[in-house]
């Protein structure tokens, strides 16, 4: 892992299974490349169905109040 990855908050990677209700399961994390043109993705499992979704990291209330 590069040093810039340690300092950035990772994006969350989910597999979404459709049906009567959509089921979102977090399966990994993604870090944006320094040039902004891609991601490094680390998965803890491989999905056999569904679609992959990468979401921006959530801002913690304490971080938002501190202006981070």
PQR file of N, CA, C, O and H, with PARSE charges and radii, in Angstrom:
ATOM      1  N   UNK A   1       0.851  -1.175   0.000 -0.4000 1.5000
ATOM      2  CA  UNK A   1       0.000   0.000   0.000 -0.0000 2.0000
ATOM      3  C   UNK A   1       0.894   1.234   0.000  0.5500 1.7000
ATOM      4  O   UNK A   1       1.843   1.313   0.781 -0.5500 1.4000
ATOM      5  N   UNK A   2       0.603   2.183  -0.857 -0.4000 1.5000
ATOM      6  CA  UNK A   2       1.386   3.406  -0.910 -0.0000 2.0000
ATOM      7  C   UNK A   2       1.044   4.311   0.268  0.5500 1.7000
ATOM      8  O   UNK A   2      -0.003   4.157   0.897 -0.5500 1.4000
ATOM      9  H   UNK A   2      -0.167   2.119  -1.492  0.4000 1.0000
ATOM     10  N   UNK A   3       1.932   5.255   0.559 -0.4000 1.5000
ATOM     11  CA  UNK A   3       1.720   6.124   1.709 -0.0000 2.0000
ATOM     12  C   UNK A   3       0.488   6.992   1.547  0.5500 1.7000
ATOM     13  O   UNK A   3      -0.183   7.281   2.538 -0.5500 1.4000
ATOM     14  H   UNK A   3       2.782   5.380   0.048  0.4000 1.0000
ATOM     15  N   UNK A   4       0.159   7.427   0.308 -0.4000 1.5000
ATOM     16  CA  UNK A   4      -1.028   8.265   0.146 -0.0000 2.0000
ATOM     17  C   UNK A   4      -2.307   7.492   0.461  0.5500 1.7000
ATOM     18  O   UNK A   4      -3.306   8.093   0.856 -0.5500 1.4000
ATOM     19  H   UNK A   4       0.704   7.192  -0.497  0.4000 1.0000
ATOM     20  N   UNK A   5      -2.291   6.168   0.294 -0.4000 1.5000
ATOM     21  CA  UNK A   5      -3.464   5.372   0.617 -0.0000 2.0000
ATOM     22  C   UNK A   5      -3.706   5.355   2.119  0.5500 1.7000
ATOM     23  O   UNK A   5      -4.855   5.308   2.558 -0.5500 1.4000
ATOM     24  H   UNK A   5      -1.479   5.680  -0.026  0.4000 1.0000
ATOM     25  N   UNK A   6      -2.660   5.390   2.897 -0.4000 1.5000
ATOM     26  CA  UNK A   6      -2.826   5.382   4.348 -0.0000 2.0000
ATOM     27  C   UNK A   6      -3.466   6.677   4.828  0.5500 1.7000
ATOM     28  O   UNK A   6      -4.199   6.677   5.817 -0.5500 1.4000
ATOM     29  H   UNK A   6      -1.727   5.428   2.540  0.4000 1.0000
ATOM     30  N   UNK A   7      -3.194   7.786   4.131 -0.4000 1.5000
ATOM     31  CA  UNK A   7      -3.712   9.070   4.576 -0.0000 2.0000
ATOM     32  C   UNK A   7      -5.121   9.358   4.072  0.5500 1.7000
ATOM     33  O   UNK A   7      -5.824  10.180   4.660 -0.5500 1.4000
ATOM     34  H   UNK A   7      -2.599   7.786   3.328  0.4000 1.0000
ATOM     35  N   UNK A   8      -5.554   8.691   2.983 -0.4000 1.5000
ATOM     36  CA  UNK A   8      -6.900   8.957   2.499 -0.0000 2.0000
ATOM     37  C   UNK A   8      -7.907   7.974   3.090  0.5500 1.7000
ATOM     38  O   UNK A   8      -7.568   6.846   3.447 -0.5500 1.4000
ATOM     39  H   UNK A   8      -4.983   8.024   2.505  0.4000 1.0000
ATOM     40  N   UNK A   9      -9.131   8.425   3.181 -0.4000 1.5000
ATOM     41  CA  UNK A   9     -10.211   7.575   3.654 -0.0000 2.0000
ATOM     42  C   UNK A   9     -10.665   6.719   2.463  0.5500 1.7000
ATOM     43  O   UNK A   9     -10.970   7.272   1.406 -0.5500 1.4000
ATOM     44  H   UNK A   9      -9.407   9.342   2.891  0.4000 1.0000
ATOM     45  N   UNK A  10     -10.717   5.398   2.602 -0.4000 1.5000
ATOM     46  CA  UNK A  10     -11.057   4.560   1.452 -0.0000 2.0000
ATOM     47  C   UNK A  10     -12.539   4.628   1.095  0.5500 1.7000
ATOM     48  O   UNK A  10     -13.395   4.869   1.946 -0.5500 1.4000
ATOM     49  H   UNK A  10     -10.469   4.949   3.461  0.4000 1.0000
ATOM     50  N   UNK A  11     -12.812   4.409  -0.185 -0.4000 1.5000
ATOM     51  CA  UNK A  11     -14.176   4.230  -0.660 -0.0000 2.0000
ATOM     52  C   UNK A  11     -14.624   2.836  -0.238  0.5500 1.7000
ATOM     53  O   UNK A  11     -13.788   1.945  -0.088 -0.5500 1.4000
ATOM     54  H   UNK A  11     -12.116   4.214  -0.877  0.4000 1.0000
ATOM     55  N   UNK A  12     -15.906   2.630  -0.046 -0.4000 1.5000
ATOM     56  CA  UNK A  12     -16.435   1.311   0.310 -0.0000 2.0000
ATOM     57  C   UNK A  12     -16.859   0.587  -0.961  0.5500 1.7000
ATOM     58  O   UNK A  12     -17.438   1.195  -1.861 -0.5500 1.4000
ATOM     59  H   UNK A  12     -16.586   3.354  -0.168  0.4000 1.0000
ATOM     60  N   UNK A  13     -16.573  -0.707  -1.036 -0.4000 1.5000
ATOM     61  CA  UNK A  13     -16.972  -1.535  -2.174 -0.0000 2.0000
ATOM     62  C   UNK A  13     -18.035  -2.515  -1.682  0.5500 1.7000
ATOM     63  O   UNK A  13     -17.834  -3.237  -0.705 -0.5500 1.4000
ATOM     64  H   UNK A  13     -16.103  -1.201  -0.305  0.4000 1.0000
ATOM     65  N   UNK A  14     -19.169  -2.524  -2.383 -0.4000 1.5000
ATOM     66  CA  UNK A  14     -20.295  -3.392  -2.031 -0.0000 2.0000
ATOM     67  C   UNK A  14     -20.671  -4.266  -3.212  0.5500 1.7000
ATOM     68  O   UNK A  14     -20.433  -3.904  -4.364 -0.5500 1.4000
ATOM     69  H   UNK A  14     -19.331  -1.938  -3.177  0.4000 1.0000
ATOM     70  N   UNK A  15     -21.262  -5.423  -2.921 -0.4000 1.5000
ATOM     71  CA  UNK A  15     -21.967  -6.180  -3.942 -0.0000 2.0000
ATOM     72  C   UNK A  15     -23.449  -5.979  -3.638  0.5500 1.7000
ATOM     73  O   UNK A  15     -23.880  -6.118  -2.493 -0.5500 1.4000
ATOM     74  H   UNK A  15     -21.455  -5.717  -1.985  0.4000 1.0000
ATOM     75  N   UNK A  16     -24.223  -5.650  -4.671 -0.4000 1.5000
ATOM     76  CA  UNK A  16     -25.651  -5.387  -4.509 -0.0000 2.0000
ATOM     77  C   UNK A  16     -26.416  -6.474  -5.245  0.5500 1.7000
ATOM     78  O   UNK A  16     -26.265  -6.644  -6.455 -0.5500 1.4000
ATOM     79  H   UNK A  16     -23.873  -5.537  -5.601  0.4000 1.0000
ATOM     80  N   UNK A  17     -27.234  -7.203  -4.507 -0.4000 1.5000
ATOM     81  CA  UNK A  17     -28.065  -8.257  -5.083 -0.0000 2.0000
ATOM     82  C   UNK A  17     -29.492  -7.744  -5.165  0.5500 1.7000
ATOM     83  O   UNK A  17     -30.081  -7.340  -4.163 -0.5500 1.4000
ATOM     84  H   UNK A  17     -27.356  -7.064  -3.525  0.4000 1.0000
ATOM     85  N   UNK A  18     -30.036  -7.766  -6.370 -0.4000 1.5000
ATOM     86  CA  UNK A  18     -31.398  -7.270  -6.589 -0.0000 2.0000
ATOM     87  C   UNK A  18     -32.410  -8.364  -6.257  0.5500 1.7000
ATOM     88  O   UNK A  18     -32.076  -9.548  -6.226 -0.5500 1.4000
ATOM     89  H   UNK A  18     -29.558  -8.094  -7.185  0.4000 1.0000
ATOM     90  N   UNK A  19     -33.614  -7.961  -6.018 -0.4000 1.5000
ATOM     91  CA  UNK A  19     -34.712  -8.859  -5.695 -0.0000 2.0000
ATOM     92  C   UNK A  19     -35.871  -8.005  -5.243  0.5500 1.7000
ATOM     93  O   UNK A  19     -35.993  -6.859  -5.676 -0.5500 1.4000
ATOM     94  H   UNK A  19     -33.885  -6.998  -6.044  0.4000 1.0000
ATOM     95  N   UNK A  20     -36.732  -8.530  -4.380 -0.4000 1.5000
ATOM     96  CA  UNK A  20     -37.812  -7.719  -3.819 -0.0000 2.0000
ATOM     97  C   UNK A  20     -37.216  -6.513  -3.085  0.5500 1.7000
ATOM     98  O   UNK A  20     -37.744  -5.404  -3.162 -0.5500 1.4000
ATOM     99  H   UNK A  20     -36.633  -9.461  -4.028  0.4000 1.0000
ATOM    100  N   UNK A  21     -36.126  -6.743  -2.386 -0.4000 1.5000
ATOM    101  CA  UNK A  21     -35.346  -5.690  -1.730 -0.0000 2.0000
ATOM    102  C   UNK A  21     -33.903  -5.849  -2.191  0.5500 1.7000
ATOM    103  O   UNK A  21     -33.453  -6.967  -2.444 -0.5500 1.4000
ATOM    104  H   UNK A  21     -35.697  -7.644  -2.324  0.4000 1.0000
ATOM    105  N   UNK A  22     -33.181  -4.753  -2.301 -0.4000 1.5000
ATOM    106  CA  UNK A  22     -31.770  -4.836  -2.667 -0.0000 2.0000
ATOM    107  C   UNK A  22     -30.954  -5.124  -1.411  0.5500 1.7000
ATOM    108  O   UNK A  22     -31.160  -4.491  -0.375 -0.5500 1.4000
ATOM    109  H   UNK A  22     -33.546  -3.845  -2.096  0.4000 1.0000
ATOM    110  N   UNK A  23     -30.033  -6.073  -1.500 -0.4000 1.5000
ATOM    111  CA  UNK A  23     -29.161  -6.424  -0.383 -0.0000 2.0000
ATOM    112  C   UNK A  23     -27.758  -5.914  -0.685  0.5500 1.7000
ATOM    113  O   UNK A  23     -27.151  -6.308  -1.680 -0.5500 1.4000
ATOM    114  H   UNK A  23     -29.866  -6.588  -2.341  0.4000 1.0000
ATOM    115  N   UNK A  24     -27.246  -5.042   0.171 -0.4000 1.5000
ATOM    116  CA  UNK A  24     -25.922  -4.470   0.031 -0.0000 2.0000
ATOM    117  C   UNK A  24     -24.993  -5.156   1.031  0.5500 1.7000
ATOM    118  O   UNK A  24     -25.254  -5.144   2.234 -0.5500 1.4000
ATOM    119  H   UNK A  24     -27.740  -4.722   0.980  0.4000 1.0000
ATOM    120  N   UNK A  25     -23.911  -5.752   0.532 -0.4000 1.5000
ATOM    121  CA  UNK A  25     -22.933  -6.401   1.391 -0.0000 2.0000
ATOM    122  C   UNK A  25     -21.573  -5.777   1.121  0.5500 1.7000
ATOM    123  O   UNK A  25     -21.090  -5.799  -0.011 -0.5500 1.4000
ATOM    124  H   UNK A  25     -23.699  -5.762  -0.445  0.4000 1.0000
ATOM    125  N   UNK A  26     -20.949  -5.214   2.170 -0.4000 1.5000
ATOM    126  CA  UNK A  26     -19.623  -4.615   2.007 -0.0000 2.0000
ATOM    127  C   UNK A  26     -18.602  -5.729   1.852  0.5500 1.7000
ATOM    128  O   UNK A  26     -18.517  -6.629   2.688 -0.5500 1.4000
ATOM    129  H   UNK A  26     -21.342  -5.196   3.089  0.4000 1.0000
ATOM    130  N   UNK A  27     -17.816  -5.660   0.760 -0.4000 1.5000
ATOM    131  CA  UNK A  27     -16.848  -6.721   0.486 -0.0000 2.0000
ATOM    132  C   UNK A  27     -15.423  -6.196   0.317  0.5500 1.7000
ATOM    133  O   UNK A  27     -14.512  -6.977   0.042 -0.5500 1.4000
ATOM    134  H   UNK A  27     -17.885  -4.929   0.081  0.4000 1.0000
ATOM    135  N   UNK A  28     -15.213  -4.880   0.476 -0.4000 1.5000
ATOM    136  CA  UNK A  28     -13.851  -4.392   0.324 -0.0000 2.0000
ATOM    137  C   UNK A  28     -13.746  -2.882   0.399  0.5500 1.7000
ATOM    138  O   UNK A  28     -14.651  -2.188   0.863 -0.5500 1.4000
ATOM    139  H   UNK A  28     -15.953  -4.245   0.699  0.4000 1.0000
ATOM    140  N   UNK A  29     -12.590  -2.392  -0.081 -0.4000 1.5000
ATOM    141  CA  UNK A  29     -12.302  -0.956  -0.057 -0.0000 2.0000
ATOM    142  C   UNK A  29     -11.563  -0.575  -1.327  0.5500 1.7000
ATOM    143  O   UNK A  29     -10.944  -1.415  -1.980 -0.5500 1.4000
ATOM    144  H   UNK A  29     -11.855  -2.955  -0.458  0.4000 1.0000
ATOM    145  N   UNK A  30     -11.639   0.717  -1.670 -0.4000 1.5000
ATOM    146  CA  UNK A  30     -10.957   1.228  -2.862 -0.0000 2.0000
ATOM    147  C   UNK A  30     -10.297   2.555  -2.530  0.5500 1.7000
ATOM    148  O   UNK A  30     -10.848   3.365  -1.785 -0.5500 1.4000
ATOM    149  H   UNK A  30     -12.142   1.400  -1.139  0.4000 1.0000
ATOM    150  N   UNK A  31      -9.108   2.773  -3.091 -0.4000 1.5000
ATOM    151  CA  UNK A  31      -8.370   4.023  -2.905 -0.0000 2.0000
ATOM    152  C   UNK A  31      -8.121   4.645  -4.262  0.5500 1.7000
ATOM    153  O   UNK A  31      -7.692   3.965  -5.194 -0.5500 1.4000
ATOM    154  H   UNK A  31      -8.661   2.115  -3.697  0.4000 1.0000
ATOM    155  N   UNK A  32      -8.392   5.956  -4.378 -0.4000 1.5000
ATOM    156  CA  UNK A  32      -8.198   6.665  -5.643 -0.0000 2.0000
ATOM    157  C   UNK A  32      -6.709   6.797  -5.938  0.5500 1.7000
ATOM    158  O   UNK A  32      -5.912   7.060  -5.037 -0.5500 1.4000
ATOM    159  H   UNK A  32      -8.740   6.509  -3.621  0.4000 1.0000
ATOM    160  N   UNK A  33      -6.333   6.613  -7.213 -0.4000 1.5000
ATOM    161  CA  UNK A  33      -4.952   6.832  -7.641 -0.0000 2.0000
ATOM    162  C   UNK A  33      -4.591   8.303  -7.483  0.5500 1.7000
ATOM    163  O   UNK A  33      -5.466   9.168  -7.514 -0.5500 1.4000
ATOM    164  H   UNK A  33      -6.981   6.399  -7.945  0.4000 1.0000
ATOM    165  N   UNK A  34      -3.321   8.582  -7.317 -0.4000 1.5000
ATOM    166  CA  UNK A  34      -2.851   9.960  -7.162 -0.0000 2.0000
ATOM    167  C   UNK A  34      -3.254  10.837  -8.339  0.5500 1.7000
ATOM    168  O   UNK A  34      -3.561  12.015  -8.153 -0.5500 1.4000
ATOM    169  H   UNK A  34      -2.610   7.879  -7.292  0.4000 1.0000
ATOM    170  N   UNK A  35      -3.259  10.277  -9.558 -0.4000 1.5000
ATOM    171  CA  UNK A  35      -3.619  11.075 -10.736 -0.0000 2.0000
ATOM    172  C   UNK A  35      -5.130  11.188 -10.926  0.5500 1.7000
ATOM    173  O   UNK A  35      -5.581  11.870 -11.845 -0.5500 1.4000
ATOM    174  H   UNK A  35      -3.011   9.321  -9.709  0.4000 1.0000
ATOM    175  N   UNK A  36      -5.924  10.526 -10.067 -0.4000 1.5000
ATOM    176  CA  UNK A  36      -7.373  10.617 -10.137 -0.0000 2.0000
ATOM    177  C   UNK A  36      -8.003   9.835 -11.269  0.5500 1.7000
ATOM    178  O   UNK A  36      -9.190  10.006 -11.545 -0.5500 1.4000
ATOM    179  H   UNK A  36      -5.557   9.971  -9.321  0.4000 1.0000
ATOM    180  N   UNK A  37      -7.228   8.969 -11.941 -0.4000 1.5000
ATOM    181  CA  UNK A  37      -7.739   8.266 -13.123 -0.0000 2.0000
ATOM    182  C   UNK A  37      -8.030   6.796 -12.867  0.5500 1.7000
ATOM    183  O   UNK A  37      -8.181   6.034 -13.822 -0.5500 1.4000
ATOM    184  H   UNK A  37      -6.263   8.830 -11.717  0.4000 1.0000
ATOM    185  N   UNK A  38      -8.111   6.381 -11.631 -0.4000 1.5000
ATOM    186  CA  UNK A  38      -8.408   4.987 -11.344 -0.0000 2.0000
ATOM    187  C   UNK A  38      -8.397   4.718  -9.852  0.5500 1.7000
ATOM    188  O   UNK A  38      -8.268   5.631  -9.038 -0.5500 1.4000
ATOM    189  H   UNK A  38      -7.988   7.000 -10.855  0.4000 1.0000
ATOM    190  N   UNK A  39      -8.537   3.441  -9.511 -0.4000 1.5000
ATOM    191  CA  UNK A  39      -8.592   3.019  -8.116 -0.0000 2.0000
ATOM    192  C   UNK A  39      -7.755   1.765  -7.906  0.5500 1.7000
ATOM    193  O   UNK A  39      -7.595   0.959  -8.822 -0.5500 1.4000
ATOM    194  H   UNK A  39      -8.642   2.699 -10.173  0.4000 1.0000
ATOM    195  N   UNK A  40      -7.229   1.605  -6.716 -0.4000 1.5000
ATOM    196  CA  UNK A  40      -6.721   0.332  -6.234 -0.0000 2.0000
ATOM    197  C   UNK A  40      -7.845  -0.250  -5.393  0.5500 1.7000
ATOM    198  O   UNK A  40      -8.368   0.417  -4.500 -0.5500 1.4000
ATOM    199  H   UNK A  40      -7.359   2.259  -5.972  0.4000 1.0000
ATOM    200  N   UNK A  41      -8.217  -1.492  -5.677 -0.4000 1.5000
ATOM    201  CA  UNK A  41      -9.347  -2.122  -4.991 -0.0000 2.0000
ATOM    202  C   UNK A  41      -8.868  -3.376  -4.275  0.5500 1.7000
ATOM    203  O   UNK A  41      -8.167  -4.207  -4.851 -0.5500 1.4000
ATOM    204  H   UNK A  41      -7.793  -2.034  -6.403  0.4000 1.0000
ATOM    205  N   UNK A  42      -9.258  -3.498  -3.011 -0.4000 1.5000
ATOM    206  CA  UNK A  42      -8.947  -4.666  -2.210 -0.0000 2.0000
ATOM    207  C   UNK A  42     -10.272  -5.310  -1.799  0.5500 1.7000
ATOM    208  O   UNK A  42     -11.095  -4.675  -1.138 -0.5500 1.4000
ATOM    209  H   UNK A  42      -9.828  -2.823  -2.543  0.4000 1.0000
ATOM    210  N   UNK A  43     -10.478  -6.572  -2.191 -0.4000 1.5000
ATOM    211  CA  UNK A  43     -11.715  -7.285  -1.872 -0.0000 2.0000
ATOM    212  C   UNK A  43     -11.440  -8.372  -0.842  0.5500 1.7000
ATOM    213  O   UNK A  43     -10.404  -9.035  -0.894 -0.5500 1.4000
ATOM    214  H   UNK A  43      -9.810  -7.087  -2.728  0.4000 1.0000
ATOM    215  N   UNK A  44     -12.368  -8.555   0.096 -0.4000 1.5000
ATOM    216  CA  UNK A  44     -12.233  -9.615   1.088 -0.0000 2.0000
ATOM    217  C   UNK A  44     -12.918 -10.896   0.625  0.5500 1.7000
ATOM    218  O   UNK A  44     -12.712 -11.956   1.216 -0.5500 1.4000
ATOM    219  H   UNK A  44     -13.209  -8.016   0.139  0.4000 1.0000
ATOM    220  N   UNK A  45     -13.727 -10.807  -0.422 -0.4000 1.5000
ATOM    221  CA  UNK A  45     -14.363 -11.974  -1.031 -0.0000 2.0000
ATOM    222  C   UNK A  45     -14.736 -11.616  -2.467  0.5500 1.7000
ATOM    223  O   UNK A  45     -14.741 -10.442  -2.838 -0.5500 1.4000
ATOM    224  H   UNK A  45     -13.895  -9.946  -0.902  0.4000 1.0000
ATOM    225  N   UNK A  46     -15.044 -12.620  -3.266 -0.4000 1.5000
ATOM    226  CA  UNK A  46     -15.445 -12.402  -4.653 -0.0000 2.0000
ATOM    227  C   UNK A  46     -16.922 -12.741  -4.807  0.5500 1.7000
ATOM    228  O   UNK A  46     -17.340 -13.839  -4.438 -0.5500 1.4000
ATOM    229  H   UNK A  46     -15.039 -13.574  -2.965  0.4000 1.0000
ATOM    230  N   UNK A  47     -17.715 -11.825  -5.342 -0.4000 1.5000
ATOM    231  CA  UNK A  47     -19.134 -12.117  -5.526 -0.0000 2.0000
ATOM    232  C   UNK A  47     -19.354 -13.024  -6.733  0.5500 1.7000
ATOM    233  O   UNK A  47     -18.612 -12.960  -7.713 -0.5500 1.4000
ATOM    234  H   UNK A  47     -17.376 -10.934  -5.641  0.4000 1.0000
ATOM    235  N   UNK A  48     -20.378 -13.867  -6.651 -0.4000 1.5000
ATOM    236  CA  UNK A  48     -20.725 -14.727  -7.782 -0.0000 2.0000
ATOM    237  C   UNK A  48     -21.951 -14.211  -8.519  0.5500 1.7000
ATOM    238  O   UNK A  48     -22.278 -14.690  -9.605 -0.5500 1.4000
ATOM    239  H   UNK A  48     -20.980 -13.919  -5.854  0.4000 1.0000
ATOM    240  N   UNK A  49     -22.624 -13.241  -7.932 -0.4000 1.5000
ATOM    241  CA  UNK A  49     -23.766 -12.615  -8.608 -0.0000 2.0000
ATOM    242  C   UNK A  49     -23.914 -11.192  -8.079  0.5500 1.7000
ATOM    243  O   UNK A  49     -23.213 -10.796  -7.149 -0.5500 1.4000
ATOM    244  H   UNK A  49     -22.359 -12.851  -7.050  0.4000 1.0000
ATOM    245  N   UNK A  50     -24.808 -10.443  -8.660 -0.4000 1.5000
ATOM    246  CA  UNK A  50     -25.012  -9.064  -8.240 -0.0000 2.0000
ATOM    247  C   UNK A  50     -24.086  -8.135  -9.001  0.5500 1.7000
ATOM    248  O   UNK A  50     -23.427  -8.545  -9.957 -0.5500 1.4000
ATOM    249  H   UNK A  50     -25.378 -10.765  -9.416  0.4000 1.0000
ATOM    250  N   UNK A  51     -24.041  -6.882  -8.573 -0.4000 1.5000
ATOM    251  CA  UNK A  51     -23.188  -5.880  -9.214 -0.0000 2.0000
ATOM    252  C   UNK A  51     -22.321  -5.224  -8.156  0.5500 1.7000
ATOM    253  O   UNK A  51     -22.709  -5.129  -6.991 -0.5500 1.4000
ATOM    254  H   UNK A  51     -24.577  -6.550  -7.797  0.4000 1.0000
ATOM    255  N   UNK A  52     -21.134  -4.767  -8.572 -0.4000 1.5000
ATOM    256  CA  UNK A  52     -20.244  -4.067  -7.657 -0.0000 2.0000
ATOM    257  C   UNK A  52     -20.574  -2.585  -7.659  0.5500 1.7000
ATOM    258  O   UNK A  52     -20.819  -1.995  -8.711 -0.5500 1.4000
ATOM    259  H   UNK A  52     -20.819  -4.843  -9.518  0.4000 1.0000
ATOM    260  N   UNK A  53     -20.580  -1.989  -6.476 -0.4000 1.5000
ATOM    261  CA  UNK A  53     -20.838  -0.561  -6.309 -0.0000 2.0000
ATOM    262  C   UNK A  53     -19.725   0.003  -5.436  0.5500 1.7000
ATOM    263  O   UNK A  53     -19.413  -0.556  -4.385 -0.5500 1.4000
ATOM    264  H   UNK A  53     -20.381  -2.469  -5.621  0.4000 1.0000
ATOM    265  N   UNK A  54     -19.121   1.120  -5.874 -0.4000 1.5000
ATOM    266  CA  UNK A  54     -18.102   1.810  -5.093 -0.0000 2.0000
ATOM    267  C   UNK A  54     -18.698   3.132  -4.639  0.5500 1.7000
ATOM    268  O   UNK A  54     -19.166   3.925  -5.456 -0.5500 1.4000
ATOM    269  H   UNK A  54     -19.375   1.574  -6.728  0.4000 1.0000
ATOM    270  N   UNK A  55     -18.681   3.366  -3.334 -0.4000 1.5000
ATOM    271  CA  UNK A  55     -19.289   4.568  -2.755 -0.0000 2.0000
ATOM    272  C   UNK A  55     -18.245   5.403  -2.033  0.5500 1.7000
ATOM    273  O   UNK A  55     -17.292   4.876  -1.460 -0.5500 1.4000
ATOM    274  H   UNK A  55     -18.301   2.722  -2.670  0.4000 1.0000
ATOM    275  N   UNK A  56     -18.443   6.732  -2.072 -0.4000 1.5000
ATOM    276  CA  UNK A  56     -17.552   7.638  -1.343 -0.0000 2.0000
ATOM    277  C   UNK A  56     -17.621   7.332   0.140  0.5500 1.7000
ATOM    278  O   UNK A  56     -18.644   6.864   0.639 -0.5500 1.4000
ATOM    279  H   UNK A  56     -19.217   7.161  -2.538  0.4000 1.0000
ATOM    280  N   UNK A  57     -16.516   7.600   0.854 -0.4000 1.5000
ATOM    281  CA  UNK A  57     -16.532   7.355   2.300 -0.0000 2.0000
ATOM    282  C   UNK A  57     -17.502   8.294   3.001  0.5500 1.7000
ATOM    283  O   UNK A  57     -17.672   9.447   2.603 -0.5500 1.4000
ATOM    284  H   UNK A  57     -15.685   7.980   0.449  0.4000 1.0000
ATOM    285  N   UNK A  58     -18.129   7.787   4.042 -0.4000 1.5000
ATOM    286  CA  UNK A  58     -19.024   8.623   4.842 -0.0000 2.0000
ATOM    287  C   UNK A  58     -18.196   9.546   5.713  0.5500 1.7000
ATOM    288  O   UNK A  58     -17.112   9.180   6.167 -0.5500 1.4000
ATOM    289  H   UNK A  58     -17.990   6.851   4.366  0.4000 1.0000
ATOM    290  N   UNK A  59     -18.704  10.734   5.943 -0.4000 1.5000
ATOM    291  CA  UNK A  59     -18.023  11.699   6.802 -0.0000 2.0000
ATOM    292  C   UNK A  59     -18.532  11.498   8.221  0.5500 1.7000
ATOM    293  O   UNK A  59     -19.735  11.553   8.473 -0.5500 1.4000
ATOM    294  H   UNK A  59     -19.584  11.032   5.575  0.4000 1.0000
ATOM    295  N   UNK A  60     -17.607  11.266   9.143 -0.4000 1.5000
ATOM    296  CA  UNK A  60     -17.983  11.140  10.553 -0.0000 2.0000
ATOM    297  C   UNK A  60     -18.440  12.491  11.070  0.5500 1.7000
ATOM    298  O   UNK A  60     -17.931  13.528  10.646 -0.5500 1.4000
ATOM    299  H   UNK A  60     -16.630  11.221   8.937  0.4000 1.0000
ATOM    300  N   UNK A  61     -19.409  12.484  11.994 -0.4000 1.5000
ATOM    301  CA  UNK A  61     -19.900  13.743  12.565 -0.0000 2.0000
ATOM    302  C   UNK A  61     -18.771  14.520  13.243  0.5500 1.7000
ATOM    303  O   UNK A  61     -18.717  15.746  13.143 -0.5500 1.4000
ATOM    304  H   UNK A  61     -19.823  11.642  12.339  0.4000 1.0000
ATOM    305  N   UNK A  62     -17.876  13.819  13.927 -0.4000 1.5000
ATOM    306  CA  UNK A  62     -16.769  14.497  14.606 -0.0000 2.0000
ATOM    307  C   UNK A  62     -15.841  15.157  13.586  0.5500 1.7000
ATOM    308  O   UNK A  62     -15.346  16.258  13.824 -0.5500 1.4000
ATOM    309  H   UNK A  62     -17.920  12.823  14.008  0.4000 1.0000
ATOM    310  N   UNK A  63     -15.600  14.489  12.443 -0.4000 1.5000
ATOM    311  CA  UNK A  63     -14.756  15.065  11.400 -0.0000 2.0000
ATOM    312  C   UNK A  63     -15.430  16.272  10.772  0.5500 1.7000
ATOM    313  O   UNK A  63     -14.773  17.273  10.488 -0.5500 1.4000
ATOM    314  H   UNK A  63     -16.002  13.594  12.250  0.4000 1.0000
ATOM    315  N   UNK A  64     -16.737  16.187  10.554 -0.4000 1.5000
ATOM    316  CA  UNK A  64     -17.478  17.302   9.933 -0.0000 2.0000
ATOM    317  C   UNK A  64     -17.436  18.521  10.833  0.5500 1.7000
ATOM    318  O   UNK A  64     -17.264  19.640  10.351 -0.5500 1.4000
ATOM    319  H   UNK A  64     -17.271  15.373  10.786  0.4000 1.0000
ATOM    320  N   UNK A  65     -17.592  18.318  12.138 -0.4000 1.5000
ATOM    321  CA  UNK A  65     -17.567  19.436  13.082 -0.0000 2.0000
ATOM    322  C   UNK A  65     -16.170  20.053  13.158  0.5500 1.7000
ATOM    323  O   UNK A  65     -16.032  21.255  13.387 -0.5500 1.4000
ATOM    324  H   UNK A  65     -17.732  17.408  12.529  0.4000 1.0000
ATOM    325  N   UNK A  66     -15.130  19.229  12.965 -0.4000 1.5000
ATOM    326  CA  UNK A  66     -13.753  19.725  13.039 -0.0000 2.0000
ATOM    327  C   UNK A  66     -13.325  20.358  11.715  0.5500 1.7000
ATOM    328  O   UNK A  66     -12.235  20.923  11.622 -0.5500 1.4000
ATOM    329  H   UNK A  66     -15.242  18.253  12.778  0.4000 1.0000
ATOM    330  N   UNK A  67     -14.183  20.266  10.687 -0.4000 1.5000
ATOM    331  CA  UNK A  67     -13.867  20.858   9.400 -0.0000 2.0000
ATOM    332  C   UNK A  67     -12.961  19.985   8.533  0.5500 1.7000
ATOM    333  O   UNK A  67     -12.280  20.494   7.643 -0.5500 1.4000
ATOM    334  H   UNK A  67     -15.068  19.807  10.763  0.4000 1.0000
ATOM    335  N   UNK A  68     -12.948  18.694   8.783 -0.4000 1.5000
ATOM    336  CA  UNK A  68     -12.117  17.765   7.992 -0.0000 2.0000
ATOM    337  C   UNK A  68     -12.916  17.155   6.884  0.5500 1.7000
ATOM    338  O   UNK A  68     -12.390  16.350   6.115 -0.5500 1.4000
ATOM    339  H   UNK A  68     -13.501  18.281   9.506  0.4000 1.0000
TER
END
